[in-house]
Amino acid sequence: MAQCLSAECLQQIISYLEGDNKSLHSCLLVNRFWCYNTVSTLWSRPWCFYEITQTSATSLIQTYVDCLSEEAKINLYSNGIICRNHLKSAPLIFDYPSFLRSLDYDYMYWTISQWLVSCWLYRVLNYEEEVNECQTDRIEDCIIRFAPDERFNNDEYNEIEEENERKTILVARELCNLFKNRCRTFHDLHLENKAIQSNEFLFLPSSTDPCNYLTNLRQLVCLGDNKSELLLAISEVCKNLRKVSIGFPLALQWKSHYESDAMSLGTLIEKQTRLESVCLYGYKRLISYLIGSLLSQSMSLNILELMYTDFREAQDYQSLALLPSCKNLKSLKIHNCFIPPDERIMPLTSLQQLEEFDFCNEWNPLYPLIQQKFWDELFLNNANTLRKLSLWWVRSDSKDGAKIIESITKRCSKNISILHLPILFTHEILTLFDHCRQLKEFSFSGDDLDANEFLSQLGAFTPTTLRSLTIKDGHSGGWNFTEKSLYSFLSSCQAKLQIMDLTSCSCMTDRHYDVISRRGIINCLHK
C-alpha cells in the first residue's frame, strides 16, 4: 500500500513526524523512495527539534561546509579553518541546504564553534599545524571536554577566543550565503544575542541577492537588547509574518532600549499583511504604542501574549481599552505583568470571543490579585466560547482567590475542556468535577495533605471525558498517598485516562508508577 503513495502524499504523512528524530531515521531505511521523501523533513529544522551534542554539531556543520562553493571553501582554507584535502570533497547525494526551513542563528553559531574546535584538533593531531606551548594543555583539555583550559593566562586565552570569534563569524557568513542561495522558502527565524550584536545581519537577504528567501517567513522570535536596527531591517524584507515573539530576556529588562525597540517593533507589526499571533516580552515603555500598532492587524490577530510587561503608566493601561477592537482575538495570555488590578483592567472583559485565557502571577506574588468583578464579567462574557483556562496565583489559604474558583463553576464551566489551576482544596475539586462535565485535561497543585482517603474516593466523581490528569506539589508540600490509594482511584475512575503526570508529587515511588503502568496509561512520565 505504501508503495502506491505519491511522493506528495508520503511527504505529507512524514511531515507529522517532524521533531521525532528516531522515527524519521527509521523512515530513511525503508527504501530509496522513502529515503528521498524523508530527508527533506529530517533536515528542515536541524537547530529546532534535536538536542545537538558536540559530536553531532561537528557532523552537521561539516555537511553544510561540504555543500559550499569552491570559492567559499578556498576562503575558509586561506583563513586556516579547513584543511587542503577538504577543498575537494565528494559530491553529496542530497542538496541539504535547500531543505532548511528554520534557523536558530545563535544555536548555529554555537555549533560552528564546536566544529572549529574539531577542525583545529584534526589539523594538530595530523601534524598540519604547529602547537605553541600554551596550546599544549588545550589539546589535552579539548580531547576530554572540548573546552578551553584554565591553565594558560588571560591574555593567551583572550587571543585564542578572539581568533575563534573571527573564524566563527566567517563561517557563519559563508553558511548564511549558502542558505540564501539554496533555500527556496523559509518559515522560522530565531534571533538572540549573537544575531542582534552582528551589525551585518548575515541571515537577511541583501539588495544584490537574486531572490528574497524570507518572503514567506511565518514566524520570528527575536529576544535581546538594542535590536531596533535589526527589527527595521526585517520589516523591509518580511511582510507575511504570521507569528512574532519579540522582547527582552529577564536579565536585560532593567537596562534596555525600550523606546527605540518599541518604535521599531511597531513598524514591523504595521507592515505585515496578516499577523495572527503576537508575544510582547519584557517591555517597560511605550506599551501604548505597541498596543496601538496591533490595531493594524485587528482583523487577523487571534493570539496575544503579554509577558513581564508593565502597564502601570496611565497611557499604557488606558491602551487596554483598544484590545476589544481585535474582534477575532481567541487567545489572551497575561504572565507576570504589572497591570492595575482595579477598574483600569476592566476593558479586557469586553472581549467576547476568547477560547483560551491564561493568567499567571508567579513572578510577583505580592502584587494584588485582580478584583473579583473582572473575573465574573470575563467568564460570563466568554461562557459560550471559552475552552481552555489556565490560572496561577499564590494561595496561602482557602480564601485566596476562592471566589475565582466559584465563578468558574457558575459562569463558564459548561464548555471548559482544559483547566489548569493553582492549589486546590478538596471541596473545590469536587465542585469543579461536578460542573465541568466536558473536562479532558486537568491539572492542579495539592497543598500539604494526607490524601489517601480523598484520592480513594475521587475516582467516582471524575468526569468520564477526562483524558489527562496532572497533580503537583504546592508551596508548602503536597499530597501524600500510598500506591494502594492510587490503585483505588484508578479502579473506581470511569474516565479512560491516557496521561497521568504525578512526577511533581514528592510522595511518588516506583510502586506508584507500576500501578499506573499496569492500568495501561503509557504516557505517564517517570523521572
Wavefront OBJ file of the C-alpha trace (Angstrom):
o trace
v 0.000 0.000 0.000
v 2.815 2.427 0.947
v 4.496 1.763 -2.420
v 1.427 3.164 -4.228
v 1.620 6.513 -2.460
v 2.708 9.524 -4.495
v 5.733 11.491 -3.321
v 3.479 14.374 -2.233
v 1.276 12.085 -0.092
v 4.245 10.405 1.547
v 5.907 13.735 2.306
v 2.667 14.989 3.877
v 2.438 11.890 6.088
v 6.086 12.064 7.103
v 5.741 15.756 7.974
v 3.678 14.700 11.009
v 6.854 13.055 12.357
v 8.671 16.391 12.384
v 10.702 16.506 15.579
v 10.700 12.715 16.049
v 14.305 12.129 15.064
v 14.264 8.399 15.786
v 11.184 7.704 13.637
v 12.485 9.838 10.788
v 15.740 7.892 10.718
v 13.702 4.681 10.571
v 11.817 6.059 7.559
v 15.132 6.712 5.824
v 15.904 3.000 5.909
v 12.678 1.675 4.354
v 13.810 2.049 0.752
v 15.219 4.616 -1.661
v 11.810 6.197 -2.336
v 11.119 6.675 1.373
v 14.631 7.951 1.968
v 14.310 10.570 -0.757
v 10.997 11.831 0.642
v 12.073 11.759 4.297
v 15.382 13.573 4.121
v 13.758 16.961 3.448
v 11.769 16.758 6.711
v 14.754 15.482 8.691
v 16.913 18.408 7.525
v 14.250 21.126 7.621
v 14.845 22.195 11.256
v 18.209 20.828 12.461
v 18.538 23.511 15.157
v 14.975 23.351 16.466
v 13.945 19.828 17.435
v 17.109 17.877 18.115
v 19.444 18.033 21.076
v 22.756 18.761 19.374
v 25.876 17.394 21.031
v 29.425 18.466 20.241
v 29.806 15.394 18.042
v 26.571 15.936 16.103
v 27.377 19.671 15.827
v 30.621 18.770 14.065
v 28.829 16.427 11.688
v 26.050 18.954 10.945
v 28.356 21.868 10.121
v 30.733 19.664 8.142
v 27.845 18.542 5.941
v 26.921 22.157 5.202
v 30.577 23.096 4.603
v 30.841 20.266 2.072
v 27.970 21.950 0.210
v 29.832 25.259 -0.110
v 31.096 26.532 -3.428
v 34.754 26.084 -4.329
v 35.318 29.815 -3.840
v 33.865 29.702 -0.317
v 35.983 26.676 0.610
v 39.132 28.441 -0.620
v 38.199 31.383 1.589
v 37.915 29.092 4.633
v 41.198 27.378 3.737
v 43.061 30.672 3.346
v 41.875 31.681 6.828
v 43.204 28.475 8.367
v 39.810 26.931 9.016
v 39.692 23.828 6.835
v 42.422 21.514 5.539
v 43.627 21.279 1.961
v 42.054 17.833 1.493
v 38.625 19.325 2.323
v 38.804 21.624 -0.701
v 37.790 18.751 -2.963
v 35.018 16.869 -1.163
v 32.946 14.147 -2.799
v 29.575 15.341 -4.128
v 26.729 14.800 -1.669
v 23.667 12.727 -2.508
v 21.219 15.456 -1.449
v 21.177 19.231 -1.594
v 20.897 19.564 2.195
v 20.868 23.399 2.423
v 17.800 23.568 0.156
v 15.785 21.645 2.771
v 16.351 24.200 5.532
v 13.141 25.888 6.705
v 14.083 27.122 10.183
v 17.196 28.827 11.518
v 18.196 29.499 15.116
v 21.150 31.799 14.487
v 22.669 31.683 17.973
v 22.381 27.889 18.066
v 24.024 27.706 14.628
v 26.778 29.981 15.933
v 27.431 27.572 18.809
v 27.549 24.528 16.526
v 30.069 26.323 14.306
v 32.286 26.987 17.330
v 32.221 23.285 18.208
v 33.048 22.346 14.612
v 36.013 24.763 14.651
v 37.429 23.045 17.728
v 37.106 19.712 15.953
v 38.849 21.079 12.837
v 41.674 22.516 14.910
v 42.194 19.208 16.699
v 42.201 17.369 13.369
v 44.961 19.606 11.999
v 47.023 19.330 15.161
v 46.712 15.564 15.507
v 47.627 15.132 11.835
v 50.653 17.423 12.199
v 49.213 20.024 9.854
v 49.526 22.803 12.422
v 52.254 23.571 14.925
v 51.258 23.903 18.543
v 52.747 26.538 20.810
v 53.407 25.974 24.478
v 50.185 27.482 25.752
v 48.123 25.311 23.378
v 49.661 22.028 24.539
v 47.428 21.995 27.593
v 44.479 22.965 25.424
v 44.826 19.846 23.276
v 44.554 17.599 26.312
v 41.608 19.551 27.637
v 39.798 19.652 24.257
v 40.065 15.895 23.911
v 38.430 15.482 27.315
v 35.927 18.337 27.377
v 36.062 20.294 24.099
v 36.554 23.447 26.166
v 39.428 25.849 26.905
v 41.667 25.082 29.844
v 42.269 27.459 32.737
v 45.990 26.707 32.834
v 47.054 29.423 30.367
v 46.847 33.121 31.237
v 44.084 35.553 30.376
v 45.945 37.286 27.532
v 46.608 33.996 25.759
v 43.067 32.876 26.377
v 41.615 36.147 25.041
v 43.815 35.954 21.954
v 42.566 32.453 21.186
v 38.948 33.470 21.850
v 39.215 36.478 19.539
v 40.635 34.310 16.767
v 37.875 31.734 17.288
v 35.259 34.510 17.180
v 36.664 35.835 13.902
v 36.606 32.369 12.350
v 33.124 31.626 13.642
v 31.756 34.809 12.086
v 33.483 33.996 8.800
v 31.954 30.501 8.679
v 28.544 31.897 9.689
v 28.748 34.364 6.799
v 29.509 31.611 4.293
v 26.713 29.383 5.609
v 24.188 32.214 5.541
v 25.159 32.950 1.936
v 24.722 29.246 1.196
v 21.240 29.206 2.710
v 20.209 32.386 0.905
v 21.274 30.918 -2.433
v 19.855 27.418 -1.953
v 16.680 27.803 0.144
v 13.514 28.252 -1.871
v 11.459 29.360 1.121
v 11.928 29.870 4.836
v 9.413 29.520 7.684
v 11.012 30.269 11.075
v 13.799 32.579 12.241
v 15.069 32.656 15.835
v 17.431 35.508 16.738
v 19.099 36.318 20.044
v 22.337 37.913 21.247
v 24.808 36.878 18.525
v 22.393 37.739 15.754
v 21.500 41.109 17.277
v 25.132 42.057 18.022
v 26.120 41.350 14.418
v 25.932 44.632 12.529
v 25.977 42.777 9.198
v 22.771 40.768 9.798
v 24.229 37.935 7.705
v 20.955 35.999 7.628
v 18.977 38.776 5.896
v 18.801 38.965 2.110
v 20.519 41.958 0.543
v 19.524 44.090 -2.411
v 22.011 42.185 -4.593
v 20.562 38.758 -3.840
v 18.653 37.229 -6.781
v 15.624 36.464 -4.606
v 14.276 37.094 -1.121
v 14.208 33.715 0.608
v 12.411 35.284 3.590
v 9.387 36.379 1.565
v 7.295 33.603 3.098
v 8.769 33.761 6.599
v 5.979 32.835 9.001
v 7.480 33.009 12.492
v 10.015 35.397 14.012
v 11.488 35.153 17.514
v 13.828 37.994 18.474
v 14.964 38.301 22.099
v 17.713 40.682 23.172
v 18.684 44.277 23.776
v 19.278 47.109 21.299
v 17.613 45.372 18.354
v 15.954 48.404 16.800
v 18.024 48.358 13.596
v 17.519 44.629 13.177
v 13.729 44.903 13.513
v 13.635 47.712 10.945
v 15.776 45.665 8.552
v 13.457 42.658 8.950
v 10.402 44.843 8.336
v 11.793 45.690 4.888
v 12.100 42.063 3.723
v 9.315 40.257 5.650
v 5.713 41.267 5.034
v 3.921 37.950 5.576
v 4.730 37.054 9.148
v 2.063 35.111 10.991
v 3.669 34.942 14.460
v 6.154 37.221 16.233
v 7.676 36.889 19.698
v 9.752 39.965 20.480
v 11.230 41.265 23.718
v 13.938 41.291 26.327
v 15.377 38.387 28.358
v 14.807 38.867 32.074
v 18.494 39.588 32.713
v 18.284 42.685 30.483
v 14.973 44.142 31.486
v 16.217 46.902 33.746
v 18.794 48.377 31.350
v 17.196 48.084 27.951
v 16.480 50.278 24.934
v 12.719 50.124 25.393
v 11.778 53.220 23.410
v 13.754 52.600 20.209
v 12.915 48.898 20.207
v 9.209 49.567 20.739
v 9.094 52.044 17.856
v 10.827 49.583 15.516
v 8.609 46.697 16.603
v 5.546 48.841 15.963
v 6.812 49.460 12.426
v 7.406 45.733 11.900
v 3.878 44.892 13.091
v 2.209 47.525 10.930
v 3.988 46.312 7.764
v 2.599 42.777 8.000
v -0.296 41.707 5.822
v -1.923 39.181 8.165
v -0.349 38.825 11.592
v -2.098 36.199 13.699
v -0.032 35.843 16.893
v 1.988 38.388 18.900
v 4.030 37.898 22.071
v 5.397 41.002 23.809
v 8.079 40.054 26.303
v 9.518 42.379 28.934
v 8.555 45.799 27.570
v 8.503 48.629 30.124
v 7.994 51.693 27.912
v 5.698 52.721 25.053
v 3.320 49.812 25.638
v 0.501 52.014 24.387
v 2.343 52.492 21.093
v 2.687 48.721 20.664
v -0.970 48.094 21.508
v -1.909 50.775 19.016
v 0.147 49.083 16.301
v -1.800 45.874 16.897
v -4.919 47.602 15.605
v -3.412 47.414 12.121
v -3.840 43.641 12.480
v -7.251 43.749 14.163
v -8.914 41.529 11.552
v -6.304 38.740 11.673
v -4.886 38.790 15.213
v -6.172 35.831 17.237
v -3.420 35.212 19.825
v -1.890 37.819 22.135
v 0.662 37.066 24.845
v 1.760 39.742 27.322
v 4.816 38.562 29.279
v 6.585 40.572 32.013
v 5.065 43.761 30.610
v 4.458 46.908 32.652
v 1.097 48.668 32.227
v 1.251 50.937 35.287
v 1.713 54.197 33.328
v -1.626 55.879 32.602
v -1.262 55.862 28.811
v -0.281 52.200 28.880
v -3.176 50.825 30.931
v -5.568 53.075 29.023
v -4.431 51.367 25.811
v -6.007 48.124 27.065
v -9.340 49.613 26.023
v -8.169 49.223 22.392
v -7.831 45.436 22.518
v -11.565 44.638 22.149
v -11.227 46.172 18.665
v -9.419 42.945 17.726
v -12.688 41.154 17.049
v -11.081 37.807 16.225
v -8.874 37.525 19.311
v -9.253 33.927 20.510
v -6.403 33.549 22.993
v -5.156 36.002 25.616
v -2.210 35.196 27.889
v -1.083 37.506 30.701
v 2.010 36.265 32.521
v 3.678 38.176 35.344
v 2.607 41.602 34.134
v 2.140 44.768 36.153
v -1.491 45.532 35.315
v -3.619 47.673 37.657
v -5.854 45.151 39.468
v -8.789 47.527 39.782
v -11.258 49.191 37.402
v -8.458 50.059 34.986
v -8.249 46.459 33.743
v -11.974 46.127 33.153
v -11.847 46.964 29.393
v -10.449 43.461 28.836
v -13.764 41.984 29.906
v -15.274 43.360 26.685
v -13.515 40.591 24.768
v -16.284 38.149 23.912
v -14.758 35.507 21.612
v -11.991 34.108 23.837
v -11.406 30.377 23.564
v -8.317 30.440 25.781
v -7.392 32.622 28.746
v -4.089 32.172 30.544
v -3.167 34.213 33.624
v -0.086 33.780 35.831
v 1.097 35.930 38.732
v 4.117 33.860 39.764
v 6.875 36.440 39.267
v 5.487 38.988 41.747
v 3.155 37.122 44.135
v 2.804 40.165 46.402
v 1.183 42.166 43.600
v -2.570 42.323 44.323
v -4.819 39.786 42.635
v -7.177 41.267 40.056
v -10.525 42.270 41.542
v -13.328 39.702 41.507
v -15.546 41.821 39.262
v -13.078 41.300 36.418
v -13.238 37.513 36.640
v -17.020 37.438 36.888
v -17.536 39.580 33.784
v -14.769 37.927 31.754
v -16.119 34.422 32.404
v -19.709 35.480 31.796
v -18.959 37.266 28.514
v -16.994 34.292 27.175
v -19.092 31.483 28.644
v -20.059 30.086 25.233
v -16.583 30.149 23.693
v -14.070 29.555 26.498
v -12.478 26.109 26.139
v -9.111 26.414 27.861
v -8.447 28.168 31.162
v -5.043 28.347 32.851
v -4.763 30.357 36.074
v -1.977 30.622 38.625
v -1.629 32.737 41.750
v -0.288 32.195 45.243
v -2.841 30.661 47.628
v -1.696 30.783 51.224
v -5.131 29.703 52.441
v -8.510 28.658 51.060
v -9.784 32.254 50.905
v -7.167 33.457 48.392
v -8.984 33.516 45.075
v -11.726 31.165 46.283
v -14.352 33.266 44.527
v -12.485 32.867 41.247
v -12.923 29.093 41.501
v -16.567 29.626 42.353
v -17.002 31.946 39.380
v -15.599 29.279 37.024
v -18.191 26.764 38.167
v -21.084 29.228 37.927
v -20.297 31.112 34.715
v -18.122 29.230 32.224
v -17.868 25.586 33.245
v -20.125 24.021 30.617
v -17.634 24.204 27.708
v -14.304 24.049 29.536
v -12.226 21.120 28.282
v -8.750 22.135 29.505
v -8.320 23.501 33.017
v -5.049 24.309 34.791
v -5.334 25.760 38.292
v -3.126 26.552 41.339
v -3.511 24.917 44.738
v -6.999 23.473 45.123
v -8.721 22.260 48.220
v -10.693 19.024 48.213
v -14.160 20.594 48.174
v -13.147 22.768 45.208
v -12.009 19.743 43.205
v -15.330 18.014 43.782
v -17.256 21.144 42.787
v -15.216 21.548 39.597
v -15.683 17.891 38.656
v -19.411 18.247 39.247
v -19.765 21.269 36.947
v -17.070 20.769 34.275
v -18.553 17.720 32.586
v -16.618 18.235 29.311
v -13.242 18.284 31.007
v -10.485 16.480 29.064
v -7.313 17.855 30.637
v -6.984 18.899 34.274
v -4.003 19.940 36.385
v -3.709 21.432 39.855
v -1.423 21.604 42.879
v -2.218 19.949 46.175
v -1.252 21.529 49.456
v 0.218 19.559 52.359
v -2.418 16.854 52.901
v -2.806 13.182 53.740
v -4.840 12.469 50.618
v -5.272 8.701 50.963
v -8.948 8.724 51.843
v -9.898 11.531 49.449
v -7.975 10.088 46.482
v -9.537 6.664 47.012
v -12.999 8.200 46.657
v -12.192 10.790 43.965
v -12.351 8.338 41.059
v -16.135 8.015 41.356
v -16.551 11.778 40.802
v -14.112 12.145 37.893
v -15.757 13.276 34.612
v -15.868 10.424 32.104
v -14.400 12.749 29.457
v -11.116 13.245 31.343
v -8.031 12.023 29.445
v -5.146 13.794 31.205
v -4.616 14.406 34.924
v -1.650 16.208 36.494
v -1.129 16.667 40.236
v 1.775 18.726 41.573
v 3.112 19.679 44.988
v 2.082 23.069 46.368
v 4.152 25.774 48.074
v 4.491 24.066 51.436
v 4.316 20.433 50.459
v 1.847 18.325 48.558
v -0.479 15.398 48.647
v 0.762 12.269 50.360
v -0.822 8.997 49.292
v 0.165 5.354 49.017
v 0.173 3.194 45.915
v -2.891 1.437 47.366
v -4.890 4.680 47.359
v -3.721 5.379 43.824
v -4.896 1.913 42.775
v -8.297 2.567 44.379
v -8.598 5.851 42.476
v -7.808 4.249 39.134
v -10.096 1.291 39.805
v -13.119 3.492 40.539
v -12.334 6.057 37.834
v -14.751 5.800 34.896
v -12.631 8.064 32.707
v -10.276 6.482 30.159
v -7.126 8.254 31.316
v -4.315 8.350 28.780
v -1.897 10.610 30.638
v -1.325 10.785 34.367
v 1.573 13.007 35.347
v 2.484 12.771 39.034
v 6.209 13.438 38.602
v 5.966 16.639 40.668
v 4.450 14.762 43.638
v 7.197 14.143 46.183
v 5.444 11.039 47.537
v 5.831 9.091 44.280
v 7.833 5.844 44.264
v 8.462 3.098 41.726
v 5.493 1.232 43.206
v 3.222 4.165 42.349
v 4.462 4.195 38.755
v 3.939 0.438 38.494
v 0.285 0.902 39.473
v -0.142 3.471 36.687
v 1.672 1.344 34.100
v -0.420 -1.740 34.854
v -3.522 0.307 34.028
v -2.169 0.850 30.520
v -1.540 4.567 30.982
v 1.555 4.516 28.845
v 2.140 8.263 28.749
v 2.852 8.741 32.441
v 6.287 10.314 32.912
v 8.736 8.590 35.194
v 11.707 10.747 36.128
l 1 2 3 4 5 6 7 8 9 10 11 12 13 14 15 16 17 18 19 20 21 22 23 24 25 26 27 28 29 30 31 32 33 34 35 36 37 38 39 40 41 42 43 44 45 46 47 48 49 50 51 52 53 54 55 56 57 58 59 60 61 62 63 64 65 66 67 68 69 70 71 72 73 74 75 76 77 78 79 80 81 82 83 84 85 86 87 88 89 90 91 92 93 94 95 96 97 98 99 100 101 102 103 104 105 106 107 108 109 110 111 112 113 114 115 116 117 118 119 120 121 122 123 124 125 126 127 128 129 130 131 132 133 134 135 136 137 138 139 140 141 142 143 144 145 146 147 148 149 150 151 152 153 154 155 156 157 158 159 160 161 162 163 164 165 166 167 168 169 170 171 172 173 174 175 176 177 178 179 180 181 182 183 184 185 186 187 188 189 190 191 192 193 194 195 196 197 198 199 200 201 202 203 204 205 206 207 208 209 210 211 212 213 214 215 216 217 218 219 220 221 222 223 224 225 226 227 228 229 230 231 232 233 234 235 236 237 238 239 240 241 242 243 244 245 246 247 248 249 250 251 252 253 254 255 256 257 258 259 260 261 262 263 264 265 266 267 268 269 270 271 272 273 274 275 276 277 278 279 280 281 282 283 284 285 286 287 288 289 290 291 292 293 294 295 296 297 298 299 300 301 302 303 304 305 306 307 308 309 310 311 312 313 314 315 316 317 318 319 320 321 322 323 324 325 326 327 328 329 330 331 332 333 334 335 336 337 338 339 340 341 342 343 344 345 346 347 348 349 350 351 352 353 354 355 356 357 358 359 360 361 362 363 364 365 366 367 368 369 370 371 372 373 374 375 376 377 378 379 380 381 382 383 384 385 386 387 388 389 390 391 392 393 394 395 396 397 398 399 400 401 402 403 404 405 406 407 408 409 410 411 412 413 414 415 416 417 418 419 420 421 422 423 424 425 426 427 428 429 430 431 432 433 434 435 436 437 438 439 440 441 442 443 444 445 446 447 448 449 450 451 452 453 454 455 456 457 458 459 460 461 462 463 464 465 466 467 468 469 470 471 472 473 474 475 476 477 478 479 480 481 482 483 484 485 486 487 488 489 490 491 492 493 494 495 496 497 498 499 500 501 502 503 504 505 506 507 508 509 510 511 512 513 514 515 516 517 518 519 520 521 522 523 524 525 526 527
